[in-house]
Amino acid sequence: MAKIVDFNLVECDEILFEKTSLQSYGYGIISQLPMKDRELSIQAKGVYSYLVSCAGNDKQTYPTQEKMCYDLKIGKVDTLKKYIKQIQSRGYIKIVKTKKGNLHYRNVYLIATDTRTIEIWKREFEEGKEIEEAEVITENKKSLTYGEVKDDENKNLIDDNIIPQEEEKNASNSEEIKEEDVKEIAYKLCLEENPNFDTLEDWRKEFFIGMKISKLLRGDM
């Protein structure tokens, strides 16, 4: 008779060698509900799983579309958007488009954790209200909640993970965002997409940052 292997013993090395643990790369808990949803394609389930794996305790994440396409080996952003629409139509996620001043910052993906939220988001998708808008600020930081985004026209996205960690310069000022702010955002996006970005040659870093700045100013991010 074949010997039964206790796989828990294999995993016990995680305690001593934390970097070898899969959980050390980040993880999320996925409900069986979306995985058993026959209205979702296998590709849409893959994108949903990716978003959940990136989300923290606040159940929100904000990878760029380029990064998602790269990590999931999806050829075109339009193809990715099609899968995201599928997930939205089933009420599993909500998208918040964020801005800082006059500059589009990034999309934040909220993950539903309750069937009542799913029904609300599903109905909003059917009504063409699947995307909210919010402004990134640096004061009164706290986690973003769905209710706070919907409450009024002056919506503010106030999440520590999303907000750049520099002092806000004249928060009430309506001037256009300054060039150094754009460059900092571009740098953070480049670093997020490539953890080894800082090891590149300076001219390469400037090239990629320049391309990212152009996309940000055009609103393509």
Secondary structure, 3 states (H helix, E strand, C coil): CCCCCCHHHHHHHHHCCHHHCHHHHCCCCCCHHHHCCCCCCHHHHHHHHHHHHHCCCCCEECCCHHHHHHHHCCCCHHHHHHHHHHHHHCCCEEEEEEEECCEEEEEEEEECCCHHHHHHHHHHHHCCCCEEEEEECCCCCCCCCHHHHHCCCCCEECCCCCCCCCCCCCCCCCCCCCHHHHHHHHHHHHHHHCCCHHHCCHHHHHHHHHHHHHHHHHCCC
